[in-house]
């Protein structure tokens, strides 16, 4: 079924060109088609507004510059962010970590996996000296070959949900609950820890402002693209979530 944006039919050649411009591990057809549809809508809008530019990319860039603008983050907003997420501004924090990963895959029985992980956790809370042996036998992480050891980790080295659990935990012990991440269920043993030092607000204020600016811009861009999609006549494709490099 052809994909038509207003009166324009997207071609196989355009799809081939879009896929060729992507990395080998980014060949998702839905994402590529979404990009083509959004690009077409932006180009039509730039043409409607008679925006100048030496090529299509320049006209689209000028359109977004004019239509998607957000104010700079102010001092008060930056300070609220600094106070709300103090862990983001700590340097020098380290923790020795061992873990056992029970990996979640599409085929796994999650209830049975959770029951198994909780049973192992209960055993290790009673007999922590068995941690390395259990990690070697059960962990789905390569670190299992080293008894579950991840060595010393710093903030930013792991996925956020794992990191939060580790740095919130007391040293020299096993976290008394399963830690859930996008990879699966973890039993986590924390060794020695260094708390690190929190950077002063003045030294990170500009970084906070830039991060808030990027987040606000991304939200405004998504809203603008949703408006364009809502006003257009699009057939032959669904745009769930509008996942596209144009939104990054």
C-alpha positions, 0 to 999 in steps of 0.5 A: 500500500503506498504511503501518501502525505497530503497529495505526495506519494513517498517512493521506494527510492526515498526509503532506500536513500533513508535506509542507506543513510542509517547505521547498519543496526538502525534499519527499522522500517517503521522508524525510517518511514516515520522520518520520511513522513515527518520530513515531508510535512516539514518541507511542505510547511517550509514551502507554504511559508516561502522560507528561503534556503539553498536546499531542503535541509536548510529550509527545514532548519530555518522552519524549526528555528522559527517555529520551535523556540523555548526560553532559556532556563532561569536561575530559580529553575536551575536551582530547583533542579540542582536541589531535586537531583543532588546525586547527579552532581556528585563526583568521585563516588565509587562502589565495589559491586558484585551482582547476579543477573537473572536475565529477562528475555521474551521467552522467559516465564517472568513469574518463575524467574522472579520466584527463583531469584527471590529464593536465591536472594533469601539464601544469600541474605542468610549465607552471604559467603555463598555469593561468588559460588551462586554468581558463577553458577547462575548469573547471566552476566559475563561477570559471573565468571569472576564470581559476579564482580563488577569491580569498582563502579562510578556514577554514570557507569551503569544504567540509572536504575542499577546505579540508584540502588547501589549508591543508595545502599549501605556498604558491606552488604547485600541489598535485601531486595531484587534490583530490577533493570531493563536487563532483568533481575539482579541480586546486588552485593555492595562492598566498600563505598566512597561517597564523593563530593557534591559540586557547588551550584555555581560550577554546574549551573550552565550545564543544568541550564543547557540540559533543561533547554534541550529537554524543553526544546525536545518537548516543543519539537514533539508537540509541533510535529504532532500538530503537523501530523494532526493537520495532514492527510496521511494514508498507508502508515501509522505513526505510533509515538512518532519515533524518529531521528527528527525528534532527537 
